Amino acid sequence: MSDLISEHFALESFVTRAAPAAGANIHIAIDNAIQFINVRGDDADEDFKATMSSVDCALPASANTFVGAEPSVYWLGPDEWLIATHEDAIALHERIQTGCRGNSGSAVNLSDTYVQLILSGAAAAQTIAKGCTIDLHPAVFRKGNCAQTVLSRAGILLACVENGNIYQVTVRRSFAEYLALWLQNAAPNKKVEFAVTSS
């Protein structure tokens, strides 16, 4: 008898168990299709920049910012970025690796490592602020900003998509259910609407 392997998206069992939350003022969408590639390189190296440009992954010009919608590229450090894409990450990774041969760049496919939650609603910033030390005021952390930080006890990459209302939270899959449960308990009246999206 052969073993059957079935794929499940991150948080599938959690979403299945989560009770409907009528009147929720925070909505959390789990992006089931997003994939991730970590890129290291010297952004002063013309060959490296040409490689990234050739795969439509423009690098953010400033620290703690992200650019692009598909794919999105997040600044992690002076020589490190995270690409989030709905394309075939294996093919994109190979194209970046091929282009980086002979220069200072490298890429690692981390699609099985992370899951991304999209938090939206009037209470999104308020809920995140309960467990995060970043000042989320739009004058400080605004649309296009991102930062590696901690939410409760989970290390995350936090990105502001819309001032005060929409945030992306990228977290390791091993912490995803813990973080979803924490968000559910931190939300006003503990009412959160969970959904799954593929885009």
N, CA, C and O of each residue as an XYZ file, in Angstrom:
796
protein
N       0.854     -1.186      0.000
C       0.000      0.000      0.000
C       0.887      1.232      0.000
O       1.800      1.342      0.818
N       0.627      2.143     -0.898
C       1.452      3.341     -0.989
C       0.956      4.405     -0.027
O      -0.233      4.503      0.275
N       1.904      5.194      0.439
C       1.553      6.302      1.321
C       0.994      7.445      0.493
O       1.510      7.751     -0.581
N      -0.044      8.064      0.983
C      -0.644      9.199      0.303
C      -0.156     10.476      0.967
O      -0.223     10.616      2.188
N       0.333     11.404      0.159
C       0.808     12.678      0.666
C      -0.162     13.764      0.209
O      -0.382     13.949     -0.988
N      -0.724     14.460      1.149
C      -1.639     15.538      0.798
C      -1.079     16.850      1.303
O      -0.531     16.922      2.402
N      -1.218     17.879      0.500
C      -0.708     19.183      0.866
C      -1.789     19.991      1.580
O      -2.959     19.969      1.198
N      -1.377     20.688      2.604
C      -2.280     21.561      3.336
C      -1.622     22.917      3.463
O      -0.412     23.011      3.666
N      -2.420     23.974      3.344
C      -1.841     25.292      3.493
C      -1.659     25.612      4.972
O      -2.322     25.037      5.834
N      -0.758     26.527      5.241
C      -0.510     26.924      6.624
C      -1.804     27.448      7.238
O      -2.538     28.207      6.606
N      -2.076     27.037      8.471
C      -3.243     27.469      9.244
C      -4.557     26.848      8.770
O      -5.628     27.282      9.197
N      -4.496     25.844      7.900
C      -5.736     25.229      7.412
C      -6.591     24.698      8.558
O      -7.793     24.959      8.619
N      -5.971     23.960      9.454
C      -6.746     23.394     10.556
C      -7.248     24.483     11.498
O      -8.345     24.373     12.045
N      -6.452     25.534     11.690
C      -6.879     26.627     12.569
C      -8.107     27.330     11.997
O      -9.070     27.588     12.719
N      -8.076     27.639     10.703
C      -9.201     28.326     10.069
C     -10.444     27.446     10.105
O     -11.554     27.943     10.291
N     -10.261     26.145      9.928
C     -11.387     25.216      9.967
C     -12.061     25.233     11.335
O     -13.284     25.137     11.439
N     -11.240     25.358     12.389
C     -11.784     25.356     13.756
C     -12.327     26.712     14.184
O     -13.169     26.785     15.079
N     -11.855     27.792     13.556
C     -12.232     29.137     14.003
C     -13.726     29.370     13.805
O     -14.278     29.107     12.737
N     -14.359     29.865     14.852
C     -15.794     30.129     14.790
C     -16.054     31.419     14.016
O     -15.248     32.348     14.076
N     -17.173     31.485     13.289
C     -17.527     32.737     12.598
C     -17.620     33.880     13.603
O     -18.109     33.697     14.718
N     -17.150     35.055     13.203
C     -17.123     36.195     14.124
C     -17.974     37.327     13.560
O     -17.475     38.189     12.837
N     -19.244     37.317     13.889
C     -20.137     38.380     13.427
C     -19.716     39.700     14.057
O     -19.414     39.766     15.248
N     -19.702     40.746     13.245
C     -19.348     42.055     13.777
C     -17.867     42.255     13.992
O     -17.468     43.172     14.711
N     -17.041     41.420     13.387
C     -15.587     41.555     13.553
C     -15.106     42.865     12.944
O     -15.548     43.259     11.864
N     -14.184     43.543     13.655
C     -13.620     44.769     13.088
C     -12.149     44.592     12.740
O     -11.421     45.566     12.550
N     -11.726     43.344     12.661
C     -10.422     43.018     12.092
C     -10.578     41.751     11.256
O     -11.179     40.770     11.692
N     -10.025     41.795     10.048
C     -10.125     40.677      9.126
C      -8.709     40.204      8.807
O      -7.813     41.009      8.554
N      -8.527     38.898      8.824
C      -7.216     38.324      8.560
C      -7.320     37.349      7.400
O      -8.004     36.330      7.487
N      -6.636     37.675      6.319
C      -6.605     36.792      5.147
C      -5.275     36.060      5.125
O      -4.218     36.678      5.253
N      -5.325     34.756      4.966
C      -4.121     33.945      4.850
C      -3.863     33.744      3.362
O      -4.679     33.148      2.659
N      -2.731     34.242      2.890
C      -2.403     34.116      1.467
C      -1.852     32.723      1.216
O      -0.728     32.402      1.602
N      -2.662     31.902      0.564
C      -2.329     30.495      0.360
C      -1.365     30.267     -0.800
O      -0.800     29.181     -0.934
N      -1.175     31.283     -1.638
C      -0.403     31.069     -2.864
C       0.927     31.799     -2.893
O       1.707     31.603     -3.825
N       1.209     32.629     -1.911
C       2.418     33.441     -1.964
C       3.654     32.596     -1.659
O       3.612     31.685     -0.832
N       4.748     32.913     -2.340
C       6.012     32.209     -2.167
C       7.117     33.228     -1.921
O       6.974     34.403     -2.262
N       8.217     32.776     -1.330
C       9.253     33.704     -0.877
C      10.641     33.278     -1.326
O      10.976     32.094     -1.350
N      11.441     34.286     -1.683
C      12.842     34.063     -2.029
C      13.678     35.097     -1.293
O      13.414     36.296     -1.378
N      14.682     34.629     -0.575
C      15.619     35.524      0.094
C      16.795     35.779     -0.844
O      17.367     34.846     -1.406
N      17.147     37.057     -1.005
C      18.228     37.440     -1.913
C      19.282     38.224     -1.143
O      18.964     39.126     -0.369
N      20.544     37.864     -1.369
C      21.671     38.612     -0.804
C      22.527     39.131     -1.952
O      22.705     38.457     -2.966
N      23.053     40.339     -1.777
C      23.904     40.888     -2.829
C      24.353     42.298     -2.511
O      23.952     42.892     -1.511
N      25.181     42.808     -3.372
C      25.716     44.161     -3.246
C      24.951     45.058     -4.212
O      25.085     44.925     -5.428
N      24.145     45.977     -3.668
C      23.331     46.803     -4.554
C      24.149     47.851     -5.294
O      23.606     48.606     -6.101
N      25.462     47.904     -5.025
C      26.348     48.769     -5.810
C      26.968     48.011     -6.977
O      27.635     48.606     -7.824
N      26.750     46.702     -7.024
C      27.274     45.863     -8.099
C      26.326     45.950     -9.297
O      25.166     45.548     -9.201
N      26.806     46.465    -10.406
C      25.957     46.678    -11.578
C      25.396     45.366    -12.131
O      24.259     45.326    -12.599
N      26.187     44.300    -12.079
C      25.714     43.008    -12.569
C      24.578     42.468    -11.702
O      23.602     41.910    -12.203
N      24.729     42.648    -10.394
C      23.683     42.199     -9.473
C      22.397     42.989     -9.709
O      21.315     42.406     -9.777
N      22.507     44.304     -9.832
C      21.325     45.131    -10.074
C      20.672     44.774    -11.412
O      19.447     44.767    -11.528
N      21.495     44.478    -12.415
C      20.957     44.093    -13.718
C      20.201     42.770    -13.628
O      19.168     42.587    -14.271
N      20.733     41.851    -12.820
C      20.054     40.567    -12.619
C      18.687     40.775    -12.000
O      17.701     40.203    -12.465
N      18.615     41.587    -10.954
C      17.343     41.827    -10.274
C      16.366     42.562    -11.185
O      15.167     42.283    -11.170
N      16.871     43.484    -11.964
C      16.017     44.216    -12.905
C      15.466     43.286    -13.981
O      14.328     43.444    -14.422
N      16.276     42.319    -14.399
C      15.861     41.411    -15.477
C      14.724     40.495    -15.058
O      14.010     39.973    -15.914
N      14.539     40.289    -13.756
C      13.443     39.448    -13.271
C      12.337     40.296    -12.658
O      11.497     39.794    -11.911
N      12.348     41.594    -12.983
C      11.309     42.534    -12.527
C      11.237     42.639    -11.009
O      10.158     42.787    -10.435
N      12.386     42.564    -10.373
C      12.456     42.703     -8.919
C      13.313     43.922     -8.577
O      14.465     43.792     -8.165
N      12.734     45.096     -8.755
C      13.453     46.324     -8.415
C      13.715     46.355     -6.913
O      12.841     46.018     -6.115
N      14.919     46.761     -6.538
C      15.279     46.805     -5.118
C      14.817     48.115     -4.498
O      14.939     49.166     -5.126
N      14.285     48.075     -3.270
C      13.893     49.316     -2.596
C      15.092     50.252     -2.456
O      16.204     49.812     -2.164
N      14.856     51.537     -2.666
C      15.939     52.511     -2.600
C      16.280     52.907     -1.170
O      17.381     53.386     -0.900
N      15.329     52.706     -0.251
C      15.540     53.128      1.139
C      15.392     51.961      2.097
O      14.695     50.987      1.812
N      16.054     52.073      3.233
C      15.950     51.050      4.280
C      14.529     50.973      4.810
O      13.807     51.970      4.848
N      14.141     49.771      5.219
C      12.834     49.533      5.835
C      11.672     49.975      4.958
O      10.696     50.554      5.434
N      11.799     49.691      3.672
C      10.704     49.944      2.734
C      10.527     48.718      1.846
O      11.389     47.841      1.792
N       9.390     48.676      1.151
C       9.184     47.623      0.159
C       8.589     48.251     -1.090
O       7.961     49.309     -1.037
N       8.799     47.583     -2.208
C       8.323     48.090     -3.494
C       7.667     46.970     -4.276
O       7.942     45.789     -4.061
N       6.786     47.369     -5.195
C       6.177     46.404     -6.100
C       4.968     45.713     -5.507
O       4.845     45.559     -4.292
N       4.079     45.301     -6.397
C       2.898     44.549     -5.988
C       3.020     43.082     -6.378
O       2.578     42.198     -5.643
N       3.612     42.830     -7.520
C       3.819     41.444     -7.984
C       5.031     41.389     -8.895
O       4.928     41.718    -10.077
N       6.164     40.983     -8.374
C       6.395     40.616     -6.972
C       6.641     41.833     -6.085
O       6.869     42.939     -6.574
N       6.591     41.611     -4.779
C       6.976     42.638     -3.812
C       8.387     42.325     -3.327
O       8.752     41.162     -3.156
N       9.174     43.376     -3.107
C      10.542     43.195     -2.622
C      10.705     44.009     -1.346
O      10.528     45.227     -1.350
N      11.045     43.328     -0.253
C      11.153     43.946      1.066
C      12.624     44.096      1.460
O      13.414     43.165      1.303
N      12.978     45.259      1.965
C      14.330     45.509      2.466
C      14.475     44.856      3.834
O      13.702     45.144      4.748
N      15.472     43.972      3.978
C      15.743     43.323      5.262
C      17.036     43.826      5.895
O      17.184     43.792      7.117
N      17.967     44.291      5.076
C      19.262     44.760      5.556
C      20.023     45.374      4.402
O      19.546     45.356      3.268
N      21.207     45.920      4.673
C      21.980     46.595      3.615
C      22.282     45.722      2.403
O      22.489     46.236      1.304
N      22.308     44.398      2.598
C      22.608     43.507      1.466
C      21.634     42.337      1.397
O      21.974     41.270      0.887
N      20.412     42.539      1.915
C      19.468     41.422      1.978
C      18.044     41.907      1.712
O      17.616     42.945      2.218
N      17.317     41.120      0.898
C      15.940     41.445      0.552
C      15.107     40.168      0.545
O      15.633     39.067      0.385
N      13.804     40.336      0.721
C      12.872     39.213      0.620
C      11.900     39.503     -0.513
O      11.248     40.547     -0.540
N      11.813     38.566     -1.445
C      10.871     38.680     -2.551
C       9.642     37.842     -2.218
O       9.764     36.680     -1.831
N       8.466     38.430     -2.367
C       7.204     37.714     -2.202
C       6.495     37.707     -3.544
O       6.274     38.761     -4.140
N       6.142     36.533     -4.015
C       5.586     36.418     -5.368
C       4.511     35.349     -5.441
O       4.501     34.403     -4.655
N       3.606     35.515     -6.400
C       2.628     34.476     -6.702
C       3.030     33.700     -7.951
O       2.300     32.822     -8.410
N       4.191     34.031     -8.491
C       4.724     33.279     -9.623
C       5.290     31.950     -9.133
O       5.226     31.623     -7.948
N       5.844     31.197    -10.074
C       6.540     29.956     -9.739
C       7.881     30.328     -9.111
O       8.796     30.762     -9.810
N       7.997     30.159     -7.796
C       9.211     30.575     -7.095
C      10.417     29.748     -7.516
O      11.540     30.253     -7.504
N      10.211     28.501     -7.885
C      11.337     27.659     -8.299
C      11.967     28.245     -9.563
O      13.188     28.365     -9.658
N      11.124     28.609    -10.532
C      11.638     29.174    -11.779
C      12.283     30.538    -11.530
O      13.345     30.829    -12.079
N      11.653     31.369    -10.711
C      12.211     32.689    -10.415
C      13.539     32.559     -9.686
O      14.486     33.288     -9.981
N      13.614     31.641     -8.741
C      14.850     31.400     -8.004
C      15.973     30.986     -8.949
O      17.098     31.472     -8.833
N      15.668     30.093     -9.880
C      16.691     29.634    -10.835
C      17.167     30.776    -11.724
O      18.354     30.863    -12.038
N      16.246     31.656    -12.134
C      16.633     32.794    -12.975
C      17.550     33.745    -12.211
O      18.519     34.261    -12.767
N      17.240     33.973    -10.936
C      18.093     34.860    -10.128
C      19.454     34.218     -9.906
O      20.481     34.883    -10.043
N      19.476     32.936     -9.565
C      20.733     32.234     -9.336
C      21.604     32.237    -10.590
O      22.816     32.442    -10.514
N      20.981     32.009    -11.732
C      21.732     32.014    -12.993
C      22.339     33.380    -13.250
O      23.503     33.486    -13.636
N      21.551     34.426    -13.034
C      22.047     35.772    -13.248
C      23.114     36.193    -12.266
O      23.952     37.041    -12.573
N      23.086     35.593    -11.065
C      24.040     35.976    -10.019
C      25.387     35.277    -10.145
O      26.337     35.651     -9.456
N      25.490     34.278    -11.002
C      26.769     33.586    -11.160
C      27.833     34.563    -11.638
O      27.661     35.250    -12.644
N      28.923     34.611    -10.906
C      30.011     35.498    -11.281
C      29.941     36.862    -10.633
O      30.861     37.663    -10.794
N      28.851     37.156     -9.887
C      28.818     38.414     -9.140
C      28.557     38.117     -7.670
O      28.677     36.973     -7.232
N      28.209     39.120     -6.931
C      28.150     38.971     -5.472
C      26.816     38.466     -4.954
O      26.625     38.381     -3.741
N      25.890     38.129     -5.836
C      24.544     37.796     -5.390
C      24.302     36.325     -5.147
O      25.038     35.465     -5.632
N      23.246     36.047     -4.379
C      22.792     34.677     -4.153
C      21.316     34.714     -3.786
O      20.800     35.748     -3.359
N      20.641     33.587     -3.952
C      19.212     33.513     -3.656
C      18.881     32.165     -3.034
O      19.487     31.146     -3.366
N      17.904     32.175     -2.123
C      17.447     30.944     -1.466
C      15.921     30.937     -1.487
O      15.278     31.909     -1.091
N      15.355     29.832     -1.954
C      13.898     29.685     -1.983
C      13.406     29.340     -0.574
O      13.749     28.289     -0.031
N      12.603     30.226      0.010
C      12.094     30.030      1.373
C      10.578     29.860      1.385
O       9.926     30.161      2.385
N      10.023     29.385      0.292
C       8.568     29.296      0.178
C       7.934     28.401      1.233
O       6.794     28.634      1.632
N       8.649     27.390      1.686
C       8.109     26.494      2.709
C       8.379     26.994      4.124
O       8.026     26.329      5.098
N       8.999     28.155      4.236
C       9.398     28.661      5.545
C       8.392     29.637      6.133
O       8.178     29.651      7.345
N       7.773     30.453      5.288
C       6.943     31.550      5.770
C       5.491     31.441      5.318
O       5.164     30.749      4.354
N       4.639     32.142      6.043
C       3.250     32.348      5.664
C       2.961     33.835      5.858
O       3.499     34.469      6.765
N       2.108     34.380      4.996
C       1.787     35.806      5.102
C       0.312     35.991      5.450
O      -0.574     35.419      4.815
N       0.078     36.800      6.470
C      -1.265     37.177      6.886
C      -1.492     38.627      6.485
O      -0.600     39.460      6.649
N      -2.667     38.937      5.965
C      -3.019     40.314      5.640
C      -4.098     40.748      6.614
O      -5.212     40.225      6.596
N      -3.757     41.712      7.470
C      -4.675     42.219      8.475
C      -5.298     43.504      7.973
O      -4.595     44.404      7.514
N      -6.612     43.593      8.057
C      -7.295     44.797      7.619
C      -8.443     45.106      8.561
O      -8.904     44.252      9.318
N      -8.892     46.351      8.492
C     -10.012     46.763      9.323
C      -9.639     47.878     10.277
O      -8.466     48.204     10.457
N     -10.661     48.452     10.882
C     -10.465     49.617     11.751
C      -9.590     49.311     12.953
O      -8.926     50.203     13.479
N      -9.581     48.053     13.396
C      -8.822     47.705     14.600
C      -7.493     47.032     14.296
O      -6.846     46.516     15.208
N      -7.068     47.024     13.030
C      -5.834     46.321     12.666
C      -4.627     46.884     13.401
O      -3.894     46.138     14.050
N      -4.415     48.191     13.306
C      -3.246     48.806     13.957
C      -3.334     48.670     15.469
O      -2.332     48.391     16.129
N      -4.518     48.866     16.018
C      -4.709     48.770     17.466
C      -4.352     47.374     17.969
O      -3.728     47.225     19.020
N      -4.749     46.363     17.220
C      -4.481     44.978     17.629
C      -2.992     44.661     17.552
O      -2.429     44.075     18.477
N      -2.355     45.052     16.445
C      -0.921     44.812     16.305
C      -0.147     45.519     17.412
O       0.796     44.960     17.971
N      -0.548     46.747     17.728
C       0.164     47.557     18.715
C       0.181     46.920     20.103
O       1.046     47.243     20.918
N      -0.753     46.031     20.377
C      -0.788     45.381     21.688
C       0.409     44.470     21.919
O       0.753     44.170     23.062
N       1.049     44.026     20.827
C       2.164     43.106     20.999
C       3.408     43.502     20.262
O       4.338     42.705     20.142
N       3.446     44.742     19.755
C       4.573     45.187     18.927
C       5.036     46.557     19.399
O       4.212     47.430     19.674
N       6.342     46.753     19.496
C       6.875     48.019     20.015
C       7.035     49.096     18.946
O       7.388     50.230     19.269
N       6.783     48.765     17.687
C       6.902     49.767     16.621
C       5.777     50.786     16.738
O       4.628     50.417     16.981
N       6.096     52.049     16.569
C       5.102     53.112     16.536
C       4.379     53.034     15.193
O       4.977     53.296     14.150
N       3.104     52.677     15.215
C       2.340     52.470     13.990
C       1.607     53.719     13.521
O       0.805     53.647     12.590
N       1.864     54.841     14.138
C       1.228     56.078     13.678
C       1.638     56.320     12.217
O       2.809     56.167     11.870
N       0.673     56.698     11.360
C       0.986     56.895      9.937
C       2.095     57.900      9.659
O       2.708     57.869      8.592
N       2.355     58.783     10.602
C       3.449     59.737     10.397
C       4.808     59.073     10.570
O       5.828     59.609     10.138
N       4.818     57.902     11.205
C       6.070     57.205     11.497
C       6.204     55.935     10.664
O       7.218     55.724      9.999
N       5.184     55.100     10.706
C       5.197     53.825      9.978
C       4.051     53.881      8.980
O       2.904     53.595      9.321
N       4.370     54.251      7.745
C       3.326     54.535      6.771
C       3.403     53.581      5.578
O       4.266     52.708      5.497
N       2.470     53.787      4.667
C       2.384     52.950      3.467
C       3.740     52.862      2.773
O       4.376     53.875      2.482
N       4.166     51.624      2.516
C       5.456     51.392      1.875
C       6.576     51.090      2.838
O       7.677     50.738      2.414
N       6.316     51.221      4.152
C       7.325     50.891      5.161
C       7.234     49.423      5.566
O       6.153     48.835      5.540
N       8.363     48.834      5.938
C       8.385     47.485      6.490
C       9.478     47.416      7.539
O      10.400     48.232      7.547
N       9.370     46.438      8.423
C      10.374     46.293      9.473
C      10.333     44.878     10.028
O       9.264     44.285     10.176
N      11.503     44.348     10.330
C      11.587     43.089     11.055
C      11.436     43.415     12.532
O      12.157     44.256     13.068
N      10.500     42.749     13.181
C      10.212     43.063     14.572
C       9.628     41.825     15.248
O       9.689     40.721     14.707
N       9.068     42.022     16.422
C       8.442     40.929     17.173
C       6.991     41.300     17.438
O       6.697     42.423     17.847
N       6.090     40.362     17.205
C       4.680     40.524     17.551
C       4.356     39.463     18.577
O       4.391     38.267     18.288
N       4.038     39.913     19.783
C       3.982     39.026     20.940
C       5.352     38.373     21.065
O       6.328     39.071     21.341
N       5.463     37.062     20.874
C       6.771     36.399     20.969
C       7.224     35.820     19.637
O       8.145     35.004     19.594
N       6.597     36.225     18.573
C       6.946     35.694     17.254
C       7.692     36.734     16.436
O       7.250     37.879     16.337
N       8.813     36.352     15.854
C       9.534     37.228     14.953
C       8.764     37.351     13.640
O       8.349     36.346     13.062
N       8.576     38.582     13.173
C       7.788     38.806     11.973
C       8.449     39.851     11.080
O       9.360     40.565     11.499
N       7.968     39.922      9.842
C       8.228     41.051      8.962
C       6.895     41.764      8.825
O       5.935     41.202      8.299
N       6.837     43.003      9.297
C       5.612     43.789      9.268
C       5.704     44.823      8.159
O       6.710     45.525      8.047
N       4.661     44.926      7.336
C       4.639     45.888      6.238
C       3.310     46.621      6.227
O       2.256     46.014      6.416
N       3.361     47.920      6.005
C       2.150     48.737      5.932
C       1.725     48.884      4.480
O       2.451     49.453      3.665
N       0.551     48.370      4.163
C       0.019     48.443      2.804
C      -0.876     49.664      2.643
O      -0.875     50.302      1.591
N      -1.633     49.988      3.676
C      -2.517     51.150      3.671
C      -2.482     51.749      5.064
O      -2.701     51.044      6.049
N      -2.208     53.041      5.157
C      -2.006     53.686      6.450
C      -3.103     53.355      7.454
O      -4.274     53.672      7.249
N      -2.693     52.707      8.549
C      -3.600     52.449      9.648
C      -4.615     51.354      9.444
O      -5.285     50.960     10.399
N      -4.758     50.842      8.219
C      -5.855     49.916      7.940
C      -5.456     48.551      7.404
O      -6.141     47.565      7.678
N      -4.358     48.464      6.642
C      -3.980     47.183      6.052
C      -2.494     46.932      6.301
O      -1.646     47.762      5.974
N      -2.197     45.776      6.884
C      -0.818     45.394      7.175
C      -0.581     43.964      6.719
O      -1.479     43.123      6.779
N       0.631     43.700      6.266
C       1.064     42.332      5.984
C       1.945     41.873      7.133
O       2.833     42.601      7.576
N       1.696     40.665      7.609
C       2.517     40.069      8.650
C       3.071     38.759      8.102
O       2.324     37.803      7.892
N       4.372     38.717      7.872
C       5.028     37.513      7.365
C       5.721     36.842      8.535
O       6.538     37.460      9.217
N       5.396     35.576      8.767
C       5.879     34.868      9.950
C       6.271     33.443      9.565
O       5.744     32.883      8.603
N       7.188     32.871     10.316
C       7.556     31.477     10.081
C       6.336     30.581     10.293
O       5.530     30.803     11.196
N       6.223     29.571      9.445
C       5.066     28.677      9.528
C       4.943     28.024     10.907
O       3.834     27.771     11.378
N       6.068     27.754     11.548
C       6.015     27.106     12.857
C       5.397     28.005     13.929
O       4.970     27.514     14.974
N       5.345     29.324     13.677
C       4.737     30.255     14.620
C       3.371     30.740     14.156
O       2.718     31.509     14.862
N       2.928     30.301     12.978
C       1.725     30.877     12.368
C       0.473     30.654     13.215
O      -0.303     31.586     13.424
N       0.268     29.441     13.698
C      -0.950     29.179     14.478
C      -0.909     29.906     15.818
O      -1.923     30.432     16.278
N       0.269     29.933     16.440
C       0.408     30.697     17.683
C       0.043     32.154     17.451
O      -0.685     32.745     18.250
N       0.541     32.742     16.365
C       0.295     34.153     16.101
C      -1.167     34.404     15.760
O      -1.742     35.401     16.195
N      -1.773     33.510     14.986
C      -3.192     33.670     14.649
C      -4.048     33.627     15.907
O      -4.991     34.405     16.050
N      -3.722     32.723     16.812
C      -4.464     32.624     18.065
C      -4.247     33.871     18.914
O      -5.185     34.371     19.535
N      -3.001     34.379     18.944
C      -2.718     35.594     19.710
C      -3.513     36.767     19.141
O      -4.105     37.535     19.900
N      -3.535     36.915     17.824
C      -4.284     37.997     17.201
C      -5.769     37.892     17.502
O      -6.440     38.898     17.735
N      -6.271     36.674     17.494
C      -7.684     36.464     17.796
C      -8.011     36.927     19.215
O      -9.062     37.521     19.457
N      -7.113     36.652     20.138
C      -7.349     37.047     21.528
C      -7.066     38.521     21.777
O      -7.635     39.115     22.693
N      -6.186     39.121     20.963
C      -5.840     40.531     21.150
C      -6.845     41.472     20.497
O      -6.911     42.649     20.852
N      -7.625     40.969     19.552
C      -8.590     41.812     18.840
C      -9.695     42.278     19.774
O     -10.038     41.571     20.722
N     -10.261     43.464     19.521
C     -11.376     43.939     20.336
C     -12.508     42.922     20.369
O     -12.940     42.440     19.321
N     -12.985     42.599     21.542
C     -14.056     41.611     21.739
C     -13.700     40.221     21.225
O     -14.559     39.347     21.107
N     -12.393     40.032     20.917
C     -11.910     38.741     20.421
C     -12.661     38.280     19.177
O     -12.874     37.086     18.969
N     -13.061     39.257     18.349
C     -13.800     38.933     17.137
C     -12.924     39.187     15.915
O     -12.608     40.330     15.586
N     -12.540     38.105     15.253
C     -11.700     38.175     14.061
C     -12.327     37.310     12.981
O     -12.758     36.186     13.239
N     -12.373     37.838     11.788
C     -12.861     37.058     10.651
C     -11.655     36.555      9.864
O     -10.864     37.348      9.353
N     -11.518     35.235      9.769
C     -10.425     34.624      9.024
C     -10.902     34.198      7.643
O     -12.030     33.734      7.478
N     -10.041     34.358      6.667
C     -10.333     33.933      5.299
C      -9.067     33.441      4.649
O      -7.968     33.694      5.142
N      -9.213     32.745      3.550
C      -8.071     32.244      2.796
C      -8.149     32.837      1.390
O      -9.208     32.839      0.763
N      -7.014     33.337      0.909
C      -6.970     33.914     -0.425
C      -5.796     33.330     -1.193
O      -4.824     32.858     -0.604
N      -5.900     33.370     -2.513
C      -4.822     32.879     -3.363
C      -4.196     33.994     -4.170
O      -3.512     33.725     -5.157
N      -4.407     35.233     -3.782
C      -3.829     36.360     -4.491
C      -3.590     37.511     -3.537
O      -3.103     38.563     -3.949
